[in-house]
Amino acid sequence: MDADVIVVGAGPTGLTLAHELALAGVDVALLDKGPGRTGESRALNLHPRTAEILAMRGMLDGAEEQARARLETTHFAHLPVPLALDGWNSRYPYQVAIPQAEVEQVLEEHLAGLGVRVRWNVEVTDIEQDAERIRVQAGGTWVEARYLAGCDGGRSFVRKQLGIAFPGLEARWFGTVSDVVLGVAGEGIATTWDTKGSPRMRPDGSFANIFPIGNESDRVHRIFYSVADQVIDDQRAKVPDTEVVAAIEEFYGSETEVKEVRWASRFSDASRLAEHYRAGRAFLAGDAAHIHLPLGGQGLNTGIQDAMNLGWKLAADVAGWAPEGLLDTYHGERHPVGAAVLTNTRAQVALGQKGVEHDALREIFTQLLALPEANRLLGGAISGLSIRYDLGGDEPVGSRLADMVLPDGRWAGDLFHQGHGVLLTALPDLVAEAAPWTGRVDAVAVRELPGLSAEAVLVRPDGHICWVPGTPLADALHRWFGAPRP
Ligand SMILES: Cc1cc2nc3c(=O)[nH]c(=O)nc-3n(C[C@H](O)[C@H](O)[C@H](O)COP(=O)(O)OP(=O)(O)OC[C@H]3O[C@@H](n4cnc5c(N)ncnc54)[C@H](O)[C@@H]3O)c2cc1C
C-alpha cells in the first residue's frame, strides 16, 4: 500500500480530514488537482460549532488572530430579527469572521506540523476497488490505499466515479460573488464587516450587498449581486471584470471607485445531497456530498464537521480497533445533517422570493423569529450547536459536550487536543474501569461537571457525548472504542 487513506481534495474538508487522520498516526496521501492555494475565499465565517471543533484540536488560536471580527448573531433568509448565538454554553457564542483561504492556510500549517503536505497538481482520474484495497489513478500513476475519501467539491469526480446518485434541485437562480479593491467607497457602503453589510434591493428582485473583508489598509470588499431573471448558461465561464464594475456602479453609485477585481465567480441555488456517503472503501465529505445556496454560510462549516465525524472512525479502523459497524455510523450520523442543511437553505430560498405571498411569509417568519424558542431552533441549526446524533440514549447522549470551564480552570474542549475520546468523571471507580482503553480514551477526574446533571460523561473524539451513567460504562467503551487492550 502507498498510504492508509487517500484524501482527494485539499479544500477545508480534505485538510481537516487529513489532519484528523495524521493526528492519529494514519499514513495519509492528500491529493489536489490544483496548482496550489488560489487565495480565493468563498466562505467567510466559522460558525460556533466549527470554532469549537478547531479549538478541540488546538487550531483556533491562529484563525482567531487572523479574524476580522466576531459576529454575535447570524440570520435566517436575511430577515430583520437576528438569530442569537448565545445561550448554548459555548466558548464561542459568535461567528469568527475570517476568509476561507485563511482557514485553509491555518489547517495546512497544522497538517504540515504533523508531517503531511498537500500533493498539488495531482488529479484523480480513475478509481478501482475490491474487498481489500482501493486504487486511484493520480497524476499518471496508480496510488493504492485501504480507504479513500472524496473531498473533491460539488462537482466531485469521486462521487461520479463511484456511481453515487446526487438527487436534488436544479439551479433556478444565479448570483455572482467577487472580491474587489475599492479606491473610494461610496456613501452608504458598510465600513465594518458585520452580518448586515450594505444591502440594496430592487422591486424587480435584483439585489446586491457589499462589505469590507480585508484589513483597513487593503480595502478589499466582498460583493454579492444578482440580476433579476438572469440565466447563466455556463457557470464556470469567467465573469468579466467589466460586469462586476458595472454592477457596483449601478447599485452603489458612480462615486464608488473599483481599483481591482481580484476574482469573481457564479453561484446558484442548486441543492443536492448524495444518496450514500459511503460506497465500499470510499467515503464522501463536504461539498462532494452536499451542495446548496450559501445562505447562512453553512457549506464550509458542514464540511469541516463531516471530516471531524469521519476522521477518528477511519483512524480507528486503520489502527485495527474499530468496533463492528463504526464506519457505517458516518453515513447514519452525517447524512441527516446534510439533509437538514438542505432543508433550511431551501426554506431560506423560498423566503427570498418576490411576490405578495412571499412578503406575507416573510412577515410571519419575522414574527416567529422574535419568539425565543423559534429563534433558538434556527440559531442552533445554523450555528451547528444543536446537532445531535441518534446514538440510542436520552439527552445529553448524542449532543456535543458543551465547551465549559472545568473546576480546575481548563476548557473542556482543550482535553481533546490528542484526538482521543474523553471520560470526564467525579467517580474514581469509573476512571479505573476505563484504564484498559488508555490511548483511545483519556480519563479525566473532575470534581463536578458544570451545567450537566450527570456525574460522568464519555465523549467521542468528535466531541459528542456517547454515554452517561444509567447503563454500564463498559458497554459504551466497547461500542465506541472497541475491545480493550489485552
Ligand atoms: C459564493 C459562495 C459563498 C460561500 N460562503 C460560505 C460561507 O460564508 N460559509 C460557509 O460555511 N460556506 C460558504 N460557502 C461554501 C464553501 O465555500 C464550500 O462549502 C467549501 O469550499 C467546501 O469545501 P470542500 O473542501 O468540501 O470543497 P472545495 O473547497 O470545493 O475543495 C475541493 C478540492 O478538491 C480538488 N479537486 C477536485 N477534483 C479533484 C480531482 N479529481 N483530483 C484531485 N483534486 C480534486 C479541488 O481542486 C479543490 O481544491 C460559499 C460558497 C459560495 C459559492
The ligand as an SDF file (V2000), in Angstrom:
LIG
                    3D

 53 58  0  0  0  0  0  0  0  0999 V2000
  -20.4540   32.4670   -3.0710 C   0  0  0  0  0  0  0  0  0  0  0  0
  -20.1960   31.4750   -2.0140 C   0  0  0  0  0  0  0  0  0  0  0  0
  -20.1380   31.8680   -0.6880 C   0  0  0  0  0  0  0  0  0  0  0  0
  -19.9550   30.9250    0.3130 C   0  0  0  0  0  0  0  0  0  0  0  0
  -19.9480   31.3360    1.6070 N   0  0  0  0  0  0  0  0  0  0  0  0
  -19.8380   30.4300    2.5980 C   0  0  0  0  0  0  0  0  0  0  0  0
  -19.8270   30.8470    3.9600 C   0  0  0  0  0  0  0  0  0  0  0  0
  -19.8900   32.0380    4.2760 O   0  0  0  0  0  0  0  0  0  0  0  0
  -19.7070   29.8740    4.9100 N   0  0  0  0  0  0  0  0  0  0  0  0
  -19.6000   28.5450    4.5980 C   0  0  0  0  0  0  0  0  0  0  0  0
  -19.5230   27.7240    5.5190 O   0  0  0  0  0  0  0  0  0  0  0  0
  -19.5690   28.1390    3.3120 N   0  0  0  0  0  0  0  0  0  0  0  0
  -19.6850   29.0410    2.3150 C   0  0  0  0  0  0  0  0  0  0  0  0
  -19.6320   28.6420    1.0260 N   0  0  0  0  0  0  0  0  0  0  0  0
  -19.4260   27.2150    0.7260 C   0  0  0  0  0  0  0  0  0  0  0  0
  -17.9460   26.8020    0.8550 C   0  0  0  0  0  0  0  0  0  0  0  0
  -17.1280   27.6210    0.0690 O   0  0  0  0  0  0  0  0  0  0  0  0
  -17.8310   25.3470    0.4250 C   0  0  0  0  0  0  0  0  0  0  0  0
  -18.8140   24.6150    1.1140 O   0  0  0  0  0  0  0  0  0  0  0  0
  -16.4380   24.7710    0.7600 C   0  0  0  0  0  0  0  0  0  0  0  0
  -15.4450   25.3010   -0.0850 O   0  0  0  0  0  0  0  0  0  0  0  0
  -16.4640   23.2450    0.5620 C   0  0  0  0  0  0  0  0  0  0  0  0
  -15.2220   22.7370    0.9050 O   0  0  0  0  0  0  0  0  0  0  0  0
  -14.7290   21.3360    0.3400 P   0  0  0  0  0  0  0  0  0  0  0  0
  -13.3700   21.1480    0.9090 O   0  0  0  0  0  0  0  0  0  0  0  0
  -15.7700   20.3260    0.6070 O   0  0  0  0  0  0  0  0  0  0  0  0
  -14.6570   21.5190   -1.2370 O   0  0  0  0  0  0  0  0  0  0  0  0
  -13.8090   22.5490   -2.1120 P   0  0  0  0  0  0  0  0  0  0  0  0
  -13.4880   23.7710   -1.3380 O   0  0  0  0  0  0  0  0  0  0  0  0
  -14.5560   22.6940   -3.3830 O   0  0  0  0  0  0  0  0  0  0  0  0
  -12.4300   21.7910   -2.3880 O   0  0  0  0  0  0  0  0  0  0  0  0
  -12.3690   20.6990   -3.2740 C   0  0  0  0  0  0  0  0  0  0  0  0
  -10.9250   20.4870   -3.7100 C   0  0  0  0  0  0  0  0  0  0  0  0
  -10.8680   19.2910   -4.4730 O   0  0  0  0  0  0  0  0  0  0  0  0
   -9.9670   19.4610   -5.5440 C   0  0  0  0  0  0  0  0  0  0  0  0
  -10.3370   18.5010   -6.5970 N   0  0  0  0  0  0  0  0  0  0  0  0
  -11.4760   18.4480   -7.3080 C   0  0  0  0  0  0  0  0  0  0  0  0
  -11.4780   17.4080   -8.1460 N   0  0  0  0  0  0  0  0  0  0  0  0
  -10.3040   16.7580   -7.9610 C   0  0  0  0  0  0  0  0  0  0  0  0
   -9.7080   15.5900   -8.5400 C   0  0  0  0  0  0  0  0  0  0  0  0
  -10.3410   14.8630   -9.4850 N   0  0  0  0  0  0  0  0  0  0  0  0
   -8.4660   15.2220   -8.1370 N   0  0  0  0  0  0  0  0  0  0  0  0
   -7.8050   15.9360   -7.1800 C   0  0  0  0  0  0  0  0  0  0  0  0
   -8.3280   17.0470   -6.6030 N   0  0  0  0  0  0  0  0  0  0  0  0
   -9.5720   17.4510   -6.9750 C   0  0  0  0  0  0  0  0  0  0  0  0
  -10.1660   20.9150   -5.9450 C   0  0  0  0  0  0  0  0  0  0  0  0
   -9.0320   21.4180   -6.6340 O   0  0  0  0  0  0  0  0  0  0  0  0
  -10.3770   21.5900   -4.5970 C   0  0  0  0  0  0  0  0  0  0  0  0
   -9.1760   22.0870   -4.0490 O   0  0  0  0  0  0  0  0  0  0  0  0
  -19.8040   29.5670   -0.0130 C   0  0  0  0  0  0  0  0  0  0  0  0
  -19.8260   29.1600   -1.3510 C   0  0  0  0  0  0  0  0  0  0  0  0
  -20.0260   30.1050   -2.3410 C   0  0  0  0  0  0  0  0  0  0  0  0
  -20.0610   29.6640   -3.7770 C   0  0  0  0  0  0  0  0  0  0  0  0
  1  2  1  0
  2  3  1  0
  2 52  2  0
  3  4  2  0
  4  5  1  0
  4 50  1  0
  5  6  2  0
  6  7  1  0
  6 13  1  0
  7  8  2  0
  7  9  1  0
  9 10  1  0
 10 11  2  0
 10 12  1  0
 12 13  2  0
 13 14  1  0
 14 15  1  0
 14 50  1  0
 15 16  1  0
 16 17  1  0
 16 18  1  0
 18 19  1  0
 18 20  1  0
 20 21  1  0
 20 22  1  0
 22 23  1  0
 23 24  1  0
 24 25  2  0
 24 26  1  0
 24 27  1  0
 27 28  1  0
 28 29  2  0
 28 30  1  0
 28 31  1  0
 31 32  1  0
 32 33  1  0
 33 34  1  0
 33 48  1  0
 34 35  1  0
 35 36  1  0
 35 46  1  0
 36 37  1  0
 36 45  1  0
 37 38  2  0
 38 39  1  0
 39 40  1  0
 39 45  2  0
 40 41  1  0
 40 42  2  0
 42 43  1  0
 43 44  2  0
 44 45  1  0
 46 47  1  0
 46 48  1  0
 48 49  1  0
 50 51  2  0
 51 52  1  0
 52 53  1  0
M  END
$$$$
